[in-house]
Amino acid sequence: MEHLKVELPKQGWKVVSYGPDKSALKSIELIADSTKSKFSVNITFLDKRKVVKGDPLTEIQTSGIKVDLVSACFRVPEGKTVDQY
């Protein structure tokens, strides 16, 4: 996650938030906006080592990275179809 925090700005992303999220696991979360396009990304590191046995709020099967990518709404340009765009 630290590597993403350092490298994403070099690829045209602005890191707008980095640190523990509001979940029971306090997973590390990085939120960044593209400076070139209208995209935003939310990357969360899910760490199985933080799971509390018997706590359903922290149950995850494996460690991993969750990525949510969001784009701005757009319209297909006049005279084009979705397949052409």
C-alpha positions in Angstrom: 0.0 0.0 0.0 2.9 2.3 0.8 4.3 1.6 -2.7 1.0 2.5 -4.3 0.9 5.8 -2.3 4.3 6.7 -3.7 3.9 5.4 -7.2 0.4 6.4 -8.2 1.2 10.2 -8.3 4.0 9.4 -10.7 1.3 7.9 -13.0 -1.0 10.9 -12.9 -3.0 10.2 -9.8 -3.6 12.5 -6.8 -3.8 10.6 -3.5 -6.6 12.3 -1.5 -6.8 10.0 1.4 -4.5 7.3 3.0 -4.8 5.5 6.3 -7.1 3.2 8.3 -10.7 2.9 7.1 -13.7 3.0 9.4 -14.2 -0.8 9.4 -13.7 -3.0 12.5 -10.5 -4.3 10.9 -9.1 -0.7 10.4 -7.9 -1.8 7.0 -5.4 0.5 5.2 -7.3 2.4 2.5 -6.0 4.6 -0.3 -8.3 6.9 -2.3 -6.9 8.6 -5.4 -8.3 10.7 -8.2 -6.9 10.6 -11.8 -5.5 14.0 -12.8 -5.7 13.0 -16.5 -9.2 11.4 -16.7 -12.4 11.5 -14.6 -11.7 8.4 -12.5 -11.4 7.8 -8.8 -10.0 4.6 -7.2 -10.5 3.2 -3.7 -7.9 0.5 -2.8 -8.2 -1.3 0.5 -5.8 -3.9 2.0 -7.7 -6.6 3.8 -5.4 -8.2 6.3 -6.4 -11.6 7.6 -4.0 -11.2 10.6 -6.3 -8.6 12.1 -9.3 -10.9 12.2 -10.8 -11.3 15.7 -12.0 -14.9 16.2 -15.8 -15.0 16.7 -16.3 -11.4 15.5 -18.5 -11.5 12.4 -17.5 -7.9 11.6 -13.9 -8.9 10.9 -14.5 -12.2 9.2 -12.5 -12.6 6.0 -11.1 -15.8 4.5 -7.8 -14.5 3.1 -5.8 -11.4 2.9 -6.0 -9.4 -0.3 -6.5 -6.1 -2.0 -10.0 -4.8 -2.9 -10.1 -2.2 -5.7 -13.1 -0.1 -6.6 -12.8 2.1 -9.7 -15.4 4.8 -10.4 -15.7 7.0 -13.5 -17.7 10.1 -14.1 -20.9 9.9 -16.0 -20.5 10.5 -19.7 -22.6 10.5 -22.8 -21.7 8.9 -26.1 -20.8 11.8 -28.6 -23.4 12.8 -31.1 -23.3 10.5 -34.2 -21.5 7.7 -32.4 -22.7 4.4 -30.8 -21.6 2.9 -27.6 -19.6 0.3 -29.6 -17.7 3.0 -31.5 -16.8 5.0 -28.4 
